[in-house]
Every structure is written in C-alpha cells, then in structure tokens.
Amino acid sequence: MRAFGEFFRDAYQPLVRDVIFAGGDPHEAEDAVSAAMVEVLQRWGAIANPRAYARRTALNHMIKGRQRGPQRISARLIERGDVPPEGDEDPGLLVWEQQEWVTLLLKSLPEAQRQVLACLVDMFTPQEIAQLLGKTEVAVRQNLRAARKRLAGCLDGHETEGEAR
C-alpha cells in the first residue's frame, strides 16, 4: 500500500485539473480537492481505490460549495453582524468597490493606453505625455482615443473578450 504522502503528491494536481474540467474555477478546485484529500486521509486504510474516491469526493465538494453559494454565505455574515444588511451599505465599502471596479477596467487596457491615461489623469497635456513617454504626440492621442473608446464600451456593457467590468 502506498503511503498517503505519495498518493497526495501524485494525485493532487490531476484532481485539481479534473475539477476545473468539470466546470470549477481554480479556487473552487483547490478548495474541493483539499477537502477531498482530508476525507481520503481519514479513510485511508478503508478505501479500495483512493484516486476514484478522491475524484468523486472533490467533485461533490465543488457541487456542495456552489449549492451553498455566495447568498448563503452573505446571509451568515449579515446574521453575525459582520456585514450590514442591504440598504445599510457601508459608504467606505461602496467607495472601495468602485475603486476596485475602476482598477479592473484600467487593467483591461493595453499597457500603452494605461500609461497615457494615467498621465492624462495627472494633468499632463498630450505634448507633455509624448515627451515623458518618448512617443510621438500622434501616438499619444491615438492611445488616448483607443482607451476612451474601449472604456466607453465597457461602461455601455459592450465588453470585448478579456476585459473586466
């Protein structure tokens, strides 16, 4: 009989891939496989096929996690008083959420567009941005135009692949 440590090393990553292939995201997969490995360890001597048992258990953990879902977790946090109920939003949290959303939008831009937009926010003129970044003024204006167009598309709900909202 193989030692559990050897089984864990050999099976962990393939099980994570199996759960991702079954529809889980990488975080769900890691959580599900970790929980499954705990169960396998607890039953190590009694399991005839540890790999099959771990796979089935990991998939079950992923499904259970989805059934519990964020709504159930949110309800528990509200019950404990860790999060205010709807309507009693924390203004600091709303500001943080908006900042995170803007950060995701900006991260969706190509590097050149992000750079010129950041300089524009810092009140540089296109001529100053061109000089600062070592680009032509035309290239700066094109990057600004493309960044504005892309962000406008995100705000209108017409996101392109790879953009975050």
C-alpha positions in Angstrom: 0.0 0.0 0.0 1.4 3.4 -1.0 1.8 6.0 1.7 -0.7 8.8 1.7 2.0 11.4 1.2 3.0 9.7 -2.1 -0.6 9.5 -3.2 -1.2 13.2 -2.3 1.9 14.3 -4.4 0.8 12.2 -7.4 -2.9 12.9 -7.3 -3.4 16.5 -6.1 -2.7 18.4 -9.4 -4.5 15.9 -11.7 -7.5 16.1 -9.4 -7.5 19.9 -9.5 -7.4 19.7 -13.3 -10.4 17.2 -13.2 -12.5 19.6 -11.1 -11.6 22.6 -13.4 -12.5 20.4 -16.4 -15.8 19.6 -14.7 -16.6 23.3 -14.5 -15.0 24.6 -11.3 -12.8 27.7 -11.3 -9.2 27.2 -10.0 -10.1 28.4 -6.4 -13.1 26.1 -6.2 -11.0 23.3 -7.5 -8.2 23.8 -4.9 -10.8 24.0 -2.1 -12.7 21.0 -3.3 -9.6 18.8 -3.7 -8.1 19.9 -0.4 -11.4 18.9 1.4 -11.4 15.6 -0.5 -7.8 14.9 0.5 -8.7 15.3 4.1 -11.5 12.8 3.7 -9.2 10.4 1.9 -6.7 10.7 4.7 -9.3 10.0 7.3 -10.4 6.8 5.5 -7.0 5.9 4.0 -7.0 2.2 5.2 -10.6 1.5 4.2 -10.6 2.9 0.6 -10.0 0.3 -2.2 -9.4 2.9 -4.9 -8.2 6.2 -3.4 -7.9 8.1 -6.7 -11.5 7.4 -7.7 -12.8 8.1 -4.2 -10.8 11.4 -4.1 -12.1 12.5 -7.5 -15.8 11.7 -6.7 -15.4 13.5 -3.3 -13.7 16.5 -4.8 -16.5 16.9 -7.4 -19.1 16.5 -4.6 -17.3 19.3 -2.6 -17.4 21.6 -5.6 -21.1 21.0 -6.2 -21.9 21.5 -2.5 -19.9 24.7 -2.5 -21.9 26.0 -5.3 -25.2 25.0 -3.7 -24.2 26.8 -0.5 -23.3 29.7 -2.7 -22.5 33.3 -2.0 -26.1 34.1 -1.0 -25.9 31.7 1.9 -22.5 32.9 2.9 -23.8 36.6 2.8 -26.8 35.7 4.9 -24.5 34.2 7.6 -22.2 37.2 7.5 -25.3 39.5 8.0 -26.6 37.3 10.8 -23.3 37.5 12.6 -23.2 41.3 12.2 -20.0 41.2 10.1 -21.8 42.8 7.1 -24.7 45.3 7.2 -27.9 44.2 5.7 -29.0 45.5 2.3 -30.0 49.1 2.4 -27.5 49.8 5.2 -24.5 49.9 2.9 -21.2 50.9 4.3 -20.1 54.0 2.3 -16.5 53.1 2.8 -17.2 49.7 1.2 -19.0 51.3 -1.7 -16.0 53.5 -2.4 -13.7 50.5 -2.2 -15.9 48.5 -4.6 -15.9 51.4 -7.0 -12.2 51.7 -6.8 -11.7 48.0 -7.4 -14.1 48.2 -10.4 -12.1 51.1 -11.9 -8.9 49.3 -11.3 -10.2 46.2 -13.1 -11.3 48.4 -16.0 -7.9 50.1 -16.3 -6.1 46.7 -16.0 -8.1 45.6 -19.1 -6.4 48.3 -21.2 -3.1 47.6 -23.0 0.0 49.0 -21.3 0.4 51.9 -23.7 -3.2 53.0 -23.2 -2.9 52.7 -19.4 0.3 54.8 -19.4 -1.1 57.7 -21.4 -4.4 57.7 -19.5 -2.5 57.8 -16.2 -0.5 60.7 -17.3 -3.7 62.5 -18.5 -5.3 61.9 -15.1 -2.2 63.5 -13.6 -3.0 66.6 -15.6 -0.3 66.3 -18.3 -1.0 67.6 -21.8 -0.6 65.2 -24.7 2.5 67.1 -25.7 4.0 66.6 -22.2 2.9 62.9 -22.2 4.6 62.3 -25.5 7.8 63.9 -24.2 7.6 62.0 -20.9 7.0 58.6 -22.5 9.2 59.1 -25.5 6.4 58.8 -28.0 5.1 61.0 -30.7 2.1 63.2 -30.0 0.1 61.4 -32.6 0.7 58.1 -30.9 -0.3 59.5 -27.5 -3.5 60.9 -29.0 -4.3 57.6 -30.7 -3.7 55.7 -27.5 -6.0 58.1 -25.6 -8.7 57.8 -28.2 -8.5 54.0 -28.2 -8.5 53.9 -24.3 -11.6 56.1 -24.2 -13.4 54.1 -26.8 -12.6 50.8 -25.0 -13.7 52.1 -21.6 -16.9 53.6 -23.1 -17.7 50.1 -24.5 -17.2 48.6 -21.0 -19.4 51.2 -19.5 -22.1 50.6 -22.1 -21.9 46.8 -21.4 -20.3 46.1 -24.8 -17.2 44.5 -23.3 -14.8 42.7 -25.6 -13.2 39.4 -24.6 -10.6 39.8 -21.9 -12.0 43.0 -20.5 -13.2 43.1 -16.9 -16.1 45.0 -15.7 
